[in-house]
Amino acid sequence: MFSNLFSADRLKDMLYCVPAIMVALSFHEFAHAYAAYKKGDPTAYNLGRMTLNPLRHLDLFGVLMLLLVGFGWAKPVPINPRNFRNIRRDEIIVSLAGVVTNFLIAFVAMGVFMLVAYVFRVQNELVLNLLLPFVTINLGLCIFNLIPIPPLDGYHVLENLLIRRVNPNFFLYFERYGSFVLIALLLTGALTGVLSTVLIAIVNGFDAFYSLVFGLFGWM
């Protein structure tokens, strides 16, 4: 098992993913910080977290999960919802800012990849292997963070949608143990199959869209 995990080919694939991981994580957390700032909360800005510097956002275990299973997380930017003008609405907006940003990066990256590979006919392995992770890593971060388990963004969206309908003690209990549940699901592979299926479906959708658009121009 470990020989396959740390084989030469596997380590090479991990290295190809590093630039995409740095971009995906830094843009994800910057989007949270910027959205919070625009909604009236300067906490992340004051702490120097409203930045695209990936070193300010890296969580070691989250990066390892991204490298090993394709799904992971960054160090969350600090948010103080009490500074928001409309707490429930603004916290949902801030929570979704990161995943929307990753989705858009993945969408654009897929277009660039298909332009390079199929329109310009570039077959350089290094170029293609560096470009494709910008699609898969950003999509992986987007999909993973929509899971409604704390401390992920999907949980904060669900919490704000249900906060008036569910006993607050439920959320306190869930937040206490949610991260352990999440790590267990990842390490056992219980989530990986479902998340991978969703990721592949979206990539196929991107492929179909760009094939149609490029085909209209006679590029494919």
C-alpha positions as CSV (number, residue, x, y, z in Angstrom):
1,M,0.0,0.0,0.0
2,F,2.6,2.5,1.1
3,S,4.9,1.6,-1.8
4,N,2.1,2.5,-4.3
5,L,1.3,5.6,-2.4
6,F,4.9,6.9,-2.5
7,S,5.9,5.4,-5.8
8,A,7.9,7.6,-8.2
9,D,4.9,8.1,-10.5
10,R,2.7,9.0,-7.6
11,L,5.2,11.5,-6.2
12,K,5.5,13.0,-9.7
13,D,1.7,13.4,-9.9
14,M,1.7,15.1,-6.5
15,L,4.3,17.6,-7.6
16,Y,2.2,18.5,-10.6
17,C,-0.6,19.3,-8.2
18,V,1.4,21.7,-6.0
19,P,0.9,24.9,-8.1
20,A,-2.8,24.2,-8.5
21,I,-3.2,23.6,-4.7
22,M,-1.4,26.9,-3.9
23,V,-3.7,28.8,-6.2
24,A,-6.9,27.0,-5.2
25,L,-6.4,27.5,-1.5
26,S,-5.2,31.1,-1.6
27,F,-8.0,32.2,-3.9
28,H,-10.6,30.3,-1.8
29,E,-9.6,31.9,1.5
30,F,-9.0,35.3,-0.1
31,A,-12.6,35.2,-1.5
32,H,-13.9,34.5,2.0
33,A,-11.9,37.4,3.5
34,Y,-12.8,39.8,0.7
35,A,-16.5,39.0,0.8
36,A,-16.5,39.4,4.6
37,Y,-14.7,42.8,4.2
38,K,-17.3,44.0,1.7
39,K,-20.1,42.9,4.1
40,G,-18.6,45.0,6.9
41,D,-16.3,42.6,8.7
42,P,-12.6,43.7,8.6
43,T,-11.4,40.8,10.9
44,A,-9.5,38.9,8.2
45,Y,-8.2,42.1,6.6
46,N,-6.8,43.4,10.0
47,L,-5.1,40.0,10.6
48,G,-3.4,40.1,7.2
49,R,-5.5,37.2,5.9
50,M,-7.1,39.1,3.0
51,T,-4.2,38.1,0.8
52,L,-3.4,35.7,-2.1
53,N,-0.2,34.6,-0.4
54,P,-0.8,30.8,0.0
55,L,1.6,30.6,3.0
56,R,-1.0,32.6,5.0
57,H,-3.7,30.0,4.3
58,L,-2.0,26.6,4.3
59,D,-3.2,23.9,6.7
60,L,-0.7,21.1,6.6
61,F,-3.2,18.2,7.1
62,G,-5.6,19.8,4.6
63,V,-2.9,20.0,2.0
64,L,-1.9,16.4,2.6
65,M,-5.5,15.3,2.0
66,L,-5.6,17.3,-1.2
67,L,-2.4,15.6,-2.4
68,L,-3.4,12.1,-1.3
69,V,-7.1,11.9,-2.0
70,G,-7.8,15.0,-4.0
71,F,-10.1,16.7,-1.4
72,G,-8.9,18.9,1.4
73,W,-9.0,22.3,3.0
74,A,-7.1,25.5,4.0
75,K,-6.8,27.3,7.3
76,P,-10.1,29.1,7.6
77,V,-10.0,32.9,7.6
78,P,-11.4,34.4,10.9
79,I,-14.8,35.9,10.5
80,N,-16.9,37.8,13.0
81,P,-20.5,37.6,11.9
82,R,-21.5,40.3,14.4
83,N,-20.0,42.9,12.1
84,F,-22.3,41.9,9.2
85,R,-25.3,44.1,8.3
86,N,-27.5,41.1,7.9
87,I,-25.9,38.2,9.8
88,R,-27.7,35.2,8.2
89,R,-27.6,36.5,4.6
90,D,-24.1,37.8,4.7
91,E,-22.7,34.7,6.4
92,I,-24.2,32.6,3.6
93,I,-22.6,34.9,1.0
94,V,-19.2,34.8,2.7
95,S,-19.4,31.0,3.0
96,L,-20.2,30.5,-0.7
97,A,-17.6,33.0,-1.9
98,G,-14.8,30.5,-1.7
99,V,-16.5,27.6,-3.5
100,V,-17.9,29.9,-6.2
101,T,-14.4,31.2,-6.8
102,N,-12.9,27.7,-7.1
103,F,-15.7,26.7,-9.5
104,L,-15.0,29.7,-11.7
105,I,-11.2,29.0,-11.7
106,A,-11.9,25.3,-12.6
107,F,-14.2,26.4,-15.4
108,V,-11.7,28.8,-16.9
109,A,-8.8,26.3,-16.4
110,M,-10.8,23.7,-18.3
111,G,-11.1,26.1,-21.2
112,V,-7.4,26.9,-21.2
113,F,-6.6,23.1,-21.0
114,M,-8.8,22.3,-24.0
115,L,-7.4,25.3,-26.0
116,V,-3.9,24.1,-25.4
117,A,-4.5,20.4,-25.9
118,Y,-7.1,20.3,-28.7
119,V,-7.0,23.7,-30.5
120,F,-3.3,24.5,-30.3
121,R,-2.4,20.8,-30.4
122,V,0.2,21.1,-27.6
123,Q,1.2,17.6,-26.5
124,N,3.9,18.5,-24.1
125,E,3.4,16.3,-21.0
126,L,4.7,18.8,-18.5
127,V,2.4,21.6,-19.7
128,L,-0.7,19.4,-19.8
129,N,0.0,17.7,-16.4
130,L,0.4,21.2,-14.8
131,L,-2.8,22.5,-16.3
132,L,-5.2,19.7,-15.6
133,P,-4.8,19.9,-11.8
134,F,-6.1,23.5,-11.9
135,V,-9.4,21.9,-13.0
136,T,-9.5,18.9,-10.7
137,I,-8.1,20.5,-7.5
138,N,-10.3,23.6,-7.7
139,L,-13.4,21.4,-8.4
140,G,-12.3,19.1,-5.6
141,L,-12.0,22.0,-3.2
142,C,-15.4,23.4,-4.3
143,I,-17.3,20.2,-4.0
144,F,-15.7,19.1,-0.8
145,N,-16.4,22.4,0.9
146,L,-20.1,22.1,0.1
147,I,-20.5,19.1,2.4
148,P,-22.7,20.2,5.3
149,I,-20.3,19.0,8.0
150,P,-18.4,21.5,10.2
151,P,-16.1,23.3,9.7
152,L,-16.8,23.3,6.0
153,D,-18.6,26.0,4.1
154,G,-21.6,23.9,3.4
155,Y,-22.3,23.5,7.1
156,H,-22.3,27.3,7.7
157,V,-24.8,27.7,4.8
158,L,-27.0,24.9,6.2
159,E,-26.7,26.3,9.8
160,N,-27.9,29.8,8.7
161,L,-30.8,28.3,6.7
162,L,-32.0,26.1,9.6
163,I,-30.9,28.2,12.6
164,R,-34.5,29.2,13.5
165,R,-35.9,25.7,12.9
166,V,-33.4,23.4,14.7
167,N,-32.5,23.3,18.4
168,P,-29.2,25.4,18.8
169,N,-27.8,22.6,20.9
170,F,-27.7,20.4,17.8
171,F,-25.3,22.7,16.1
172,L,-23.1,23.0,19.2
173,Y,-22.9,19.2,19.4
174,F,-22.3,18.8,15.7
175,E,-19.5,21.5,15.7
176,R,-17.8,19.7,18.6
177,Y,-17.5,16.4,16.8
178,G,-18.0,17.3,13.1
179,S,-14.3,17.6,12.2
180,F,-13.6,14.1,13.6
181,V,-16.4,12.7,11.5
182,L,-15.1,14.5,8.4
183,I,-11.5,13.2,8.8
184,A,-12.8,9.7,9.4
185,L,-15.0,9.8,6.3
186,L,-12.0,10.9,4.3
187,L,-9.5,8.5,5.7
188,T,-11.8,5.5,5.2
189,G,-12.7,6.6,1.7
190,A,-16.4,6.7,2.5
191,L,-16.7,10.1,0.8
192,T,-14.1,9.7,-2.0
193,G,-16.2,7.7,-4.3
194,V,-19.2,10.0,-4.2
195,L,-17.1,13.2,-4.5
196,S,-15.1,11.7,-7.4
197,T,-18.3,10.8,-9.2
198,V,-19.6,14.4,-8.9
199,L,-16.3,15.8,-9.9
200,I,-16.1,13.7,-13.0
201,A,-19.7,14.6,-14.0
202,I,-18.8,18.3,-13.7
203,V,-15.6,17.9,-15.7
204,N,-17.6,16.0,-18.4
205,G,-20.0,18.9,-18.4
206,F,-17.2,21.4,-18.9
207,D,-15.8,19.3,-21.7
208,A,-19.2,19.2,-23.5
209,F,-19.6,22.9,-23.1
210,Y,-16.2,23.9,-24.5
211,S,-16.4,21.2,-27.2
212,L,-19.7,22.8,-28.4
213,V,-18.3,26.4,-28.2
214,F,-15.0,25.6,-29.9
215,G,-16.9,23.5,-32.5
216,L,-19.0,26.5,-33.4
217,F,-15.8,28.3,-34.3
218,G,-14.5,25.3,-36.2
219,W,-11.7,24.8,-33.8
220,M,-12.5,21.2,-33.0
